[in-house]
C-alpha cells in the first residue's frame, strides 16, 4: 500500500464518522487549552516579577561590603585591585561617603546639606546613570568636577536664617514646585573643609565645576536624588584633610561600598561566589531573583500538571475512539490483509488517524488559547486602570504565550495522539484475516 493511500484512507475514515471525531478532537482541544493557558499564566507571573525587580534595581549589579562587623572593613585599594581582576566585569566603582559635617559646598550664603558620594566618575554611564542637564563626565574629568542629583537644589539652606531656611519641594495648587535658592546649572559653587568650632583659621575654598544634573532614578545605587557625585580619590583627600584639621583618629582609606557591573545576568552567581571566596560580603538583585525563580518554577509545574490531567483524559478518549474504530472496521482490516498489504501498513494507518486527531486538536487549542490569553490580558489592563489590586496592579500582561510553546503544544498533542493509538494499532495488527472476513 502506498503512503498516500494510507493517508487517504485514514482521513476518509475520520470524516466518515464526523461526530465521534469532532467530540474526540474537542477533548484534545480542551486539554491543549488547559496546558497552554496554565503555562501562559506562569510565564506572565514570571515576566511581571522580573519587570518589578528590574524597576527595583539592575540585575547585573553587585554591591560588595566589607568582611567584618563594620560594612566597610577591608574595602581598601587592595580590595579594589582584587575585584578588578574578576572576569566579565563591565565596570567597577568604589563608593566613598561624605556629609556636610566634613565639607561645606556653598553658593553665596546658601549651603548644601545633602550627601556627597565619591565614585569613579567615568563609569556612571556604564552603570546606567543619565544626565538630566549637562553631560556625564568623560575620562579626562578633573577632581573638582561634580554632578548634582535632580533634587539637590532643595538641599541648600539659607545660613543667614535660623528658621524657615529651606525651600520645600511641595507643589502649589497649580502643581508647580517652588523656586529653590540656587540654580544648579547657572550659579557658582565652592567647597571647603570644615574646621573645628574653636578654630580661628580661614577656610580655604576651592571652585567646583558643575557638569550637570542626573536624572532621578531610585533603582540606582547610590540614588541620584538629593546628593552630589564627585571623584572618589578627591573625596578621600577631603576626608583626610578634615581628619587632620580636626584631629580625628581613624583611617580614611576604606570605602563604604564597591559596586560592580557585570556583562550579563548569567555571570552574576559565579561572580558572587568568587567575591565570597575573597572574604567579602555582597548583595545583588540576582540572589532575590533566584529565590523567586524557584517559587515560580514550582507554580508552573503545578499549573502545567493541572493542564496535563485534561490532556490525559483526552488521550483516553483517543484510545477509546480508535478501539471502537477497530470493532467497526474488522472486515475492512481482513480484506486489506487478504489483498497482501503488510501488517505495518495497518499499524501505520491507525497511528496516522490517532496522530491526526492529536494534531487537529492541538492546532485548534492554540487558536482558542490565544483568544483566552487576549481576554485575560484585556481584563488585567482594565483592572489595573481602575486601580485593581493583586496581580492586576502590576500592569502589563498576565498571560504570555511564547512562540516555542505553540510549536511544542502541536508536537506534544500529536505525540499524545500517536501514543494513544499504539495499543489499538497493535490490536488491529493481530486480527486474523480469516476471522475478520467472516465477520458481518
C-alpha positions in Angstrom: 0.0 0.0 0.0 1.4 3.4 -1.0 1.9 6.0 1.7 -0.6 8.5 0.1 -3.2 5.7 0.0 -2.8 5.1 3.8 -3.2 8.9 4.4 -6.3 9.0 2.2 -7.9 6.0 3.9 -7.1 7.4 7.4 -8.7 10.8 6.7 -11.6 9.2 4.9 -12.4 7.2 8.0 -12.1 10.2 10.3 -14.5 12.3 8.2 -16.8 9.3 7.7 -17.5 9.3 11.5 -17.6 13.1 11.9 -19.5 13.4 15.2 -17.2 11.0 17.0 -14.1 12.5 15.5 -15.2 16.1 16.4 -16.0 15.0 20.0 -12.6 13.3 20.4 -10.8 16.3 18.9 -12.7 18.6 21.3 -11.2 16.6 24.2 -7.7 17.3 22.8 -8.6 21.0 22.3 -9.7 21.3 26.0 -6.5 19.5 27.2 -4.3 21.7 24.9 -6.0 24.9 26.0 -5.6 23.9 29.7 -1.9 23.4 29.4 -1.2 26.5 27.2 -3.3 28.8 29.3 -1.9 27.5 32.6 1.7 27.8 31.4 1.0 31.2 29.9 -0.2 32.4 33.3 3.0 31.2 34.8 5.1 33.0 32.2 3.1 36.1 32.8 3.8 35.9 36.5 7.5 35.4 35.8 7.6 38.4 33.4 5.7 40.6 35.9 8.1 39.7 38.7 11.2 40.3 36.5 9.8 43.7 35.5 9.2 44.5 39.1 12.7 43.5 40.1 14.2 45.4 37.3 12.4 48.5 38.5 13.9 48.0 41.9 17.5 47.7 40.6 19.9 46.5 37.9 20.1 42.7 38.0 23.7 42.8 36.7 24.9 45.0 39.6 26.7 43.5 42.6 27.3 45.6 45.8 30.3 44.5 47.8 30.6 45.1 51.5 33.5 44.6 54.0 34.3 41.3 55.8 33.8 42.4 59.4 31.1 43.9 61.6 31.9 47.2 60.0 30.5 47.1 56.5 33.5 48.9 55.1 36.2 46.9 56.9 38.7 45.6 54.4 37.4 47.6 51.4 40.5 49.5 50.6 42.6 49.9 47.4 43.9 46.4 47.7 40.3 45.0 47.7 39.5 47.3 44.7 42.5 45.8 42.9 41.4 42.2 43.6 37.8 42.9 42.4 39.1 44.5 39.2 40.5 41.1 38.3 37.1 39.5 38.2 36.3 38.4 34.6 33.1 39.6 32.9 33.1 42.8 34.9 32.0 45.7 32.6 32.6 48.4 35.2 33.6 48.8 38.8 33.5 51.8 41.2 34.1 52.3 44.9 31.6 54.5 46.8 33.0 56.9 49.4 30.5 58.7 51.7 30.9 62.3 52.7 28.4 64.5 54.5 28.0 68.2 55.5 29.9 67.6 58.8 33.1 67.1 56.8 32.9 69.6 54.0 30.8 72.5 53.0 29.5 73.2 49.5 28.4 76.8 49.3 26.7 79.1 46.8 26.9 82.6 48.3 25.1 82.3 51.7 23.4 79.0 50.8 25.0 75.8 52.0 24.4 72.2 50.8 23.1 69.8 53.5 22.8 66.6 51.5 25.0 63.6 51.0 28.2 63.6 48.9 29.3 60.4 47.1 32.8 59.8 45.9 32.6 57.4 42.8 34.5 56.6 39.7 33.0 59.4 37.6 33.9 57.9 34.2 31.9 54.7 35.0 28.5 56.4 35.6 27.3 55.9 32.0 28.0 52.1 32.2 26.1 51.9 35.5 23.0 53.4 33.8 23.0 56.9 35.1 21.6 59.6 32.7 22.2 63.3 32.6 19.1 65.5 33.0 21.1 68.6 32.2 24.6 69.0 31.0 26.6 65.7 30.4 28.2 62.8 32.1 32.0 63.1 32.7 34.5 61.8 30.2 37.7 60.1 31.1 39.6 63.4 31.2 37.5 64.9 34.1 39.1 67.0 36.8 38.9 66.4 40.6 36.7 69.4 41.1 34.1 68.3 38.5 30.8 67.4 40.2 27.3 66.3 39.3 24.2 67.2 41.2 21.3 65.0 41.8 17.9 66.0 40.4 16.6 67.3 43.7 19.8 68.7 45.1 18.7 72.3 44.7 16.2 71.8 47.6 19.0 70.6 49.9 20.6 74.1 50.1 19.7 76.1 53.3 20.0 79.8 53.9 22.7 80.2 56.5 21.6 83.7 57.3 18.3 82.5 58.7 17.6 80.5 61.9 14.2 79.3 60.8 12.4 78.7 57.5 15.8 78.4 55.9 14.8 75.6 53.5 12.6 75.6 50.4 10.4 72.5 50.5 9.7 70.8 47.1 6.0 70.8 47.7 3.9 71.8 44.6 1.2 74.5 44.9 -2.4 74.2 44.0 -1.4 74.6 40.3 1.0 71.7 40.6 4.1 74.0 40.3 7.1 73.5 42.5 8.5 76.5 44.4 11.8 78.0 43.1 14.8 76.8 45.1 17.5 79.1 46.5 20.1 78.1 43.8 20.2 77.3 40.2 22.4 74.2 39.8 23.4 74.9 36.2 24.0 78.6 36.4 25.3 79.5 39.8 28.9 79.1 41.0 29.7 76.7 43.8 32.7 76.4 46.1 33.9 73.7 48.5 35.8 74.0 51.8 36.8 71.5 54.5 35.1 72.2 57.8 37.4 73.5 60.6 37.0 72.9 64.4 34.5 75.2 66.0 37.2 76.9 68.1 39.5 77.4 65.1 40.4 80.9 64.0 41.9 79.8 60.7 40.3 80.9 57.5 38.6 78.4 55.4 40.2 77.8 52.0 37.7 77.4 49.3 38.0 75.6 46.0 35.9 76.3 43.0 33.8 73.5 41.7 32.8 72.9 38.1 29.2 71.6 37.7 29.0 69.2 34.8 25.2 68.9 35.0 22.4 67.2 36.9 21.5 63.5 37.0 18.0 62.1 36.3 16.3 60.8 39.4 16.4 57.0 39.5 15.8 55.3 42.8 16.8 51.9 41.3 20.4 53.1 41.2 22.9 52.8 44.0 23.8 55.4 45.1 20.5 57.1 44.1 21.0 60.4 42.2 18.4 62.5 44.1 19.4 65.0 46.8 23.2 64.5 46.5 26.5 65.4 44.9 28.7 63.0 42.9 32.4 63.6 42.8 35.6 61.7 42.1 36.3 59.1 44.9 40.0 60.0 45.1 39.1 63.6 45.7 36.5 62.6 48.3 39.2 60.6 50.2 41.5 63.5 50.0 38.9 65.8 51.5 38.2 63.3 54.4 42.0 63.1 55.1 42.2 66.9 55.3 39.2 67.0 57.6 40.6 64.3 59.9 44.0 66.1 60.0 42.5 69.6 60.7 40.0 68.3 63.3 42.5 65.7 64.8 40.1 62.8 64.1 41.7 59.4 64.7 41.0 56.6 62.2 41.8 55.7 58.7 40.1 57.3 55.7 41.4 54.6 53.3 38.3 52.4 53.5 35.5 52.6 51.0 31.9 52.2 52.2 31.0 50.0 49.2 32.4 48.7 46.0 29.9 48.2 43.1 30.4 46.0 40.1 28.5 46.0 36.8 28.7 42.5 35.1 28.3 41.9 31.4 25.2 39.7 31.8 22.9 38.2 34.4 24.3 34.7 33.7 27.7 35.5 35.2 26.4 37.2 38.4 26.1 33.9 40.5 29.7 32.9 39.6 31.0 36.4 40.4 29.2 36.5 43.8 30.8 33.2 44.7 34.3 34.5 43.8 33.6 37.6 45.9 32.7 35.4 48.8 35.8 33.3 48.3 37.9 36.6 48.6 36.3 37.1 52.0 33.8 39.9 51.2 30.1 40.1 51.6 27.9 41.0 48.7 24.4 41.7 47.6 22.7 41.6 44.2 19.1 41.5 42.9 20.0 38.3 41.2 20.0 36.4 44.5 16.5 37.5 45.1 15.6 36.7 41.5 16.8 33.1 42.0 14.5 32.6 45.0 11.6 34.0 43.1 12.5 31.7 40.1 12.3 28.7 42.3 8.9 29.6 43.6 7.6 30.4 40.1 9.0 27.2 38.8 7.0 25.3 41.4 3.9 27.2 40.5 4.4 26.5 36.8 4.8 22.8 37.5 1.5 22.8 39.4 -0.3 24.7 36.7 1.2 22.5 33.9 0.3 19.4 35.9 -3.4 20.5 36.1 -3.4 21.1 32.3 -1.8 17.7 31.7 -4.6 15.9 33.5 -7.0 17.3 31.0 -4.8 16.1 28.1 -4.5 12.7 29.8 -8.3 12.4 29.7 -8.2 13.4 26.0 -5.7 10.7 25.4 -8.0 8.1 26.9 -10.7 9.5 24.6 -8.5 9.0 21.5 -7.7 5.4 22.6 -11.4 4.7 23.1 -12.2 6.1 19.6 -9.6 4.1 17.9 -10.7 0.8 19.7 -14.3 1.5 18.6 -13.0 2.1 15.1 -11.3 -1.3 15.0 -14.5 -3.1 16.0 -16.4 -1.3 13.3 -13.7 -2.0 10.6 -12.7 -5.5 11.4 -14.0 -6.8 8.0 -12.1 -4.0 6.3 -8.9 -4.9 8.1 -9.3 -8.6 7.0 -9.8 -7.5 3.3 -6.7 -5.4 3.5 -4.7 -8.3 4.8 -6.0 -10.7 2.2 -5.1 -8.2 -0.6 -1.5 -8.7 0.5 -0.9 -5.5 2.5 1.9 -5.8 5.0 1.0 -5.6 8.7 3.0 -2.4 9.1 0.6 -0.7 6.7 -2.4 -1.4 9.0 -0.5 -0.2 12.0 0.7 3.0 10.3 -2.9 3.8 9.1 -4.3 3.7 12.6 -1.4 5.7 14.0 -2.0 8.3 11.3 -5.6 8.6 12.4 -4.7 9.0 16.0 -1.9 11.4 15.3 -4.3 13.5 13.0 -6.8 13.7 15.9 -4.0 15.0 18.2 -2.7 17.4 15.6 -6.2 18.9 14.8 -7.0 19.2 18.5 -3.6 20.9 19.2 -4.0 23.4 16.3 -7.5 24.3 17.4 -6.4 24.5 21.0 -3.7 27.0 20.2 -6.1 29.3 18.4 -8.6 29.2 21.3 -5.8 29.7 23.8 -4.7 32.9 22.1 -8.3 34.2 22.4 -8.4 33.3 26.2 -5.0 34.9 26.7 -6.1 38.1 24.9 -9.2 38.2 27.1 -7.2 37.8 30.3 -4.8 40.5 29.4 -7.6 42.8 28.5 -9.3 42.1 31.8 -6.0 42.7 33.6 -5.5 46.0 31.8 -9.0 47.2 32.8 -8.5 46.2 36.4 -5.1 47.9 36.5 -6.5 51.1 35.0 -9.3 51.1 37.6 -6.9 50.6 40.5 -7.5 46.8 41.0 -5.2 45.1 43.4 -3.3 41.8 43.4 -1.7 40.7 40.2 -3.7 43.2 38.2 -1.9 46.1 40.0 1.4 45.0 38.3 0.2 46.1 34.9 1.4 44.5 31.7 0.4 41.1 30.5 -0.6 38.3 32.9 -0.8 35.7 30.2 2.2 35.3 27.8 2.4 32.6 25.1 5.9 32.3 23.7 6.5 31.0 20.2 8.2 27.8 21.3 5.1 26.9 23.3 3.0 27.0 20.1 5.2 24.5 18.2 5.7 22.5 21.4 2.0 22.2 22.0 1.3 21.0 18.5 4.1 18.5 18.6 3.1 17.3 22.1 -0.6 16.9 21.2 0.3 15.0 18.0 2.7 12.8 20.0 -0.1 12.1 22.6 -2.4 11.1 19.8 0.2 8.7 18.3 0.9 7.2 21.7 -2.8 6.8 22.4 -3.2 4.9 19.1 -0.4 2.4 19.6 -2.5 -0.1 21.6 -5.4 0.0 19.2 -3.0 -0.3 16.2 -1.3 -3.3 17.7 -4.6 -4.9 18.3 -5.6 -4.3 14.7 -2.4 -6.0 13.5 -3.2 -9.1 15.5 -6.7 -9.6 14.0 -6.9 -12.9 12.0 -7.7 -12.2 8.3 -10.0 -15.2 8.0 -12.0 -14.3 11.1 -12.2 -10.7 10.0 -13.6 -11.6 6.6 -16.3 -13.9 8.1 -17.5 -11.1 10.5 -20.5 -9.3 9.3 
